[in-house]
């Protein structure tokens, strides 16, 4: 695996940029920015243990290098290191925002904002965690792309810029590592993976809604349909890399796109 560039461990923004942002951003927009940072902190923290690294290490086979030494692949360890650095960077930025902008930070974001983080925090075994990892690598990059387009806070823009550049490689590596855990999909294993995939993808769509609601409350323009379609496209690409029978049921992608593209108020309570 080609070693990816180091993640930004902390962000330092010139004071004049922060002052200009504060003057140009209305109070509701500042509150929406704080909500976005809170969402990212919780979601990234929940993702720390999504990849079952011990299970991946046990599945990957050592290879002989040209000098005759056995080398154990370290992709899973590298993934965990980068994931941890990423979570710490968002925590640092969250603290920095609270210190510099106490007024918008006084508003407590709605509890529903952390639904996506909770969806990625509960799994009973490595297979469920690996499936959740696949979904995470589809929904979170799409939300980051949306935030990069609509949230102007300099710290968030800087912290998102580099991960977005490495996103295709990181996501491909995450899918490869998850596939080691999932193995060849057939029989009972296929049914279990399909059930978990449908459940997690649906929870991810619903868990993203409160973030979009917060951005709209802050006066930011959010294209829900574009975000939903992007998530569905990424999910289709991710499951196409798995070996074995087709995982996604027919019609599920279209249904997810419809659910994700509509505001929560337009959906029935049991959707």
N, C-alpha and C positions, 0 to 999 in steps of 0.2 A: 504493500500500500504506500503510495506517495504521501509523505508527511504534509499535512495541511498547514497553512500558515497559523501562527500563534493567534489565539483569540485575544481580543482586547480585554485586559484584566480590570481596567478602570478607565473612566472617562474624565478628562479635565477640559472644560469649556471656558474660553475667555469671558471675563465678566461682562464686557461690552456686548457680546452676543446674547448672553442671558438677559441683560437689561433690555436689549432691543426686542427680544422675544416676548418679554413680560409686557412691554408697552403695546406691542402689536396684537397680542392675543387676549381676547375678552375673558372675563372671569370664568364663564362656562367652558370655554375652550381649555383653560388651564386645569379646571377640574376634570375634564375628559382626559387630558394628558396624564394626570395623576392616576386615574382609573386604569388607563392603558398600561402604565408602569406596574401598578399593583397586579394586574392580570398577568403580565409577563413574568413577574417575580414568582408568583404562585405556580404558574404553568411550568416554568423551567425547573423549579425546585422539584415538582412532582415527577418530572421526566428523568431525574437523575438515575433512578434504578429501573427504568423501563427495559433497558437491554439487560437480560440475565447474563452478565459477563461470566460468572463461574461456569454456567452451562455451556456457553460458547467456547470457552477455553477447553472444556472437556471434550467437545465435539471436534474441534479443529485438529488436524493432524500435523505433526512436525514434518519438516522437509529437510533434505540434505542440501547444504549450500556447496558451492564449488570447492571449498576447502575441506569438505568431508564432515562438517559439524552439523548436528541437528539444530534446526532453528524453529522455535514455536512461533506461529503467527501472533502478532501483538495488536492486531486491528481492534479487537474489543477493548483492550486496555487503553489504547489511544482514543477511542471513541468516548470512553468514560472520562478520561482526563479533559478532553475538549468540552464535554457536556458539563463537567463540574466548573471549569473556568467560565463558561458561558453563564451559568446560573449565578456565580459570584459577581460577574460583571453587572448583571441586571440588579442585584441586591445593592451594589455600590452606587449605581445610578439612582435607584429608588431612595436611598438614604440622602444622597446629594440633593435630590429634588425637594425632599421634605425640609432640609436645612435651609434652602434658598427661597422656597415658596411656601411658607407656612399657611397662608390663607387658603389656597385651593386644597392643601393637604388636610385641612380640618374636616372636610366633608368625607364621611365614611362611604366608600363605594358599596353598592348593593351586594349582599351576600351571594346572589346568583352569579356574580362575576367570576366566582371561583369554581363554578360547576365543571369547567373543562379540566381544571387541575385535579378535582376530585375523581373525575372519570379516569384519569391516568394514574391515580394513586392506589387503586384497589385491583389486585390480581392475585389469584390463588396459586398459580404455578408458572413455570417458565414459558409454557406455550401461550397462556393468556397475555403475559407480559410482552412476548414477541409480537403478537397480533396488535396489541396496543401501540407498540413501537412503530409498526407500519402505518397505523392511522395517524399517530402523532407526526410522523414525517410528511404527511399529506396535508394536515389541517394547519399546523403551526406555521410552516413556511408561507402558506397562502395568507394567513393573518398578518404575518410580518410584512409581506409585500403590500398589503392593504395599509397597514400603519405607516409604512415608509412613504406611501403616496399622500396620506391625509394629515398626519401629525407632524407639525413643524418644529417641535422641540429639538434644539441642536444636539443634545445628548443622545436622545433616542435615534435621531438620524445617523449620528456617527457610529453608534453601537450596532445598528442594523446594517450599515453599508458593507462591512467586511464579511459577516456571516452570509449575506445574500450572494456575495461573489463566490463563496465556497459551497453554497447550498446544493448544487447538483451532485458534486462529489460526495459531500457528507451524507446526503439522502441515499445515494446509491450504495455507499458503504454500510449504512444502517440497514438497508433492505437485505444486503448480502449476509450480514451477520445474523439478522433475524431468521433468514431462511435456513441457517444451520440448525436452529432450534426447532423450526417447524418441520423440516424434513420433507419426505415425499408424501403428498396429501392424497389419501385414499381411505375408504372405510370409515371407521370411527373417528380417526384423526381429522379427516376432511370435514365431517359433520361438526366436530368441536370447534375447529378453526372458523368455519363458515358462521356458526352461531355467534361466536365471539366477535368476529369482524362486523357483522350486521349490527350487533348491539353497540359496539364501541363507535362505529361510524355514525350511528344515529345520535348517540350521546355527544359526540364531538360537534355535530351540526347544531344541536340544541345548546351545547355549552358555549358556543361561539356567539350566540345571539346577544347575551347581555353586554358583551364588549361592543358590538355594533350599535346597540341601543345607547350606550354611554357616549359613543362618538357622535351619534346623531343628536343627542341631547346637548352636546357641546357645540352644535352648529357646524360640524364637519360633514362633508358629503361622502356617503358610503354607498358603494355599488355592491349590494348584497348578491345580486345575480352573478356578477363577475367572480366574486369570491367563492360562491358555491360551485360554479362551473370549474374554477381552478382546482378546488379540492377534489371534485369528482374525477377530473382528468389525472391528477396526481395519484389518486387511489387506484384508478384503472391501470396505470403504468406500474404501480407497486405490486399489485397482485399478479400481473402478467409475468413477473420474474419468478414466481413460485413454481415448484415442480409438482406434477400430479394433475388431478382433475381440476376443472374450473371451480374457483372458490365463490365468486360473486353470483348470487341468484339473478336470473333474468329480470330486468326491469328495476333492480335496486338502484342503480346509478341515476336513472331518470327521476326516481322518487326522491333521492337525496338532494338532487339539484333543485327540485321544486320546493322541498322543505327549507333548504338553506337560502333560497332566493327570496323568500317571503318574510316580512316582518313578523314577529311573534304574535302581534295582535290579529294577524290575518290567518293564524293557524288555530285549529280546534285544540281544546285543552288536552286531548289524549293523543295528539300527533307525535 
